[in-house]
Amino acid sequence: MTGLLQGRIALVTGASRGIGAAVAELFAREGAHLILVARTVGGLEETDDRVRAAGGEATLVPLDLTEFEAINRLGASIHERWGKLDVMVANHGALGVLSPMAHYDPKLWDEVMAVNLTACQRLVRSLDPLLRQSDAGRAIFVTSGAAVGERPNWGAYAVSKAALEAMVRAYAGETRRTNLRVNLLNPGATRTGMRAAAFPGEDPMTLKTPEEIAPAFLGLTSPACVAHGERVDAQG
C-alpha cells in the first residue's frame, strides 16, 4: 500500500456490505480514518472488523439516509470533531422492483427516489462546506449502466440514477473553481446482493468482486486526481 490517504477523513455510505465494505477496507489500508454509514449496526460492525484488520480505524454511524434531518446532524458532528471532510463516497442505493412504469407502486417509487437521489442531494447540502475545507476534497457518487439508454422495466432505479448523474454534473459545474473534485463511478456488473436481486439467474462467479473494483474509487480520491464532472467506468 502507498499510504495515499494517510491522515485523511473519508466517509462511505452503504458501508455495511458489498462495494461499500470493500472500499472502506481499501481506504483503511491506505491510511484513511473512515466514517462508515449504513442502516444495519451488525453490518457496520463487520466492516469495522475488516477495517481494523487492515490496520485502520472507523467511526460507525448507523443511519437511514431517508431520515434527512439526521444527515444535517451528521455534517454538524463531522464539523465539530474534524472541521473538514476529505472524501465522500455516496455508495448507498435501493433497487426497488423490476416492473413496467404503468404498474410501478407509487410508494415504492418515492422510496427509491428518496434513497438514490434525494439522499445524495441532502448529503451534498450537509457535507459540501466540509469538503471545501479540505485541501483536496473528493466526492464520488456511484451510478449504474441503467442510467443510460433504453431500460424497459427498470423503473425508479433507472430514473433515479439518470437524475443522479444530472445532479452530479450540475454540482461539478458549481465547484469547478474550487479544490473539490466531483465525479461519478459506474462499478459495472459486480458480485453484490443488489445485482443478484436484479439478475437472479446469473452466475455470480462470472462477475467482478467488490474488492476488484475498489481500486477505481481509490484513484478518484487521490489529491493528485484532476478528473472533475466525469463518469468513470470501473475496469476491475
C-alpha positions, 0 to 999 in steps of 0.5 A: 500500500502507498499510504495515499490517504494517510491522515485523511477523513473519508466517509462511505455510505452503504458501508455495511456490505458489498462495494461499500465494505470493500472500499472502506477496507481499501481506504483503511489500508491506505491510511484513511480514518473512515466514517462508515454509514449504513442502516444495519449496526451488525453490518457496520460492525463487520466492516469495522472488523475488516477495517481494523484488520487492515490496520485502520480505524472507523467511526460507525454511524448507523443511519437511514439516509431517508431520515434527512434531518439526521444527515444535517446532524451528521455534517454538524458532528463531522464539523465539530470533531474534524472541521473538514471532510476529505472524501465522500463516497455516496455508495448507498442505493435501493433497487426497488422492483423490476416492473413496467412504469404503468404498474410501478407502486407509487410508494415504492417509487418515492422510496427509491427516489428518496434513497438514490437521489434525494439522499445524495442531494441532502448529503451534498447540502450537509457535507459540501462546506466540509469538503471545501475545507479540505485541501483536496476534497473528493466526492464520488457518487456511484451510478449504474449502466441503467442510467443510460439508454433504453431500460424497459422495466427498470423503473425508479432505479433507472430514473433515479440514477439518470437524475443522479448523474444530472445532479452530479454534473450540475454540482461539478459545474458549481465547484469547478473553481474550487479544490473539490473534485466531483465525479461519478463511478459506474462499478459495472456488473459486480458480485453484490446482493443488489445485482443478484436481486436484479439478475437472479439467474446469473452466475455470480462467479462470472462477475467482478468482486467488490474488492476488484473494483475498489481500486477505481474509487481509490484513484478518484480520491487521490489529491493528485486526481484532476478528473472533475464532472466525469463518469468513470467506468470501473475496469476491475 
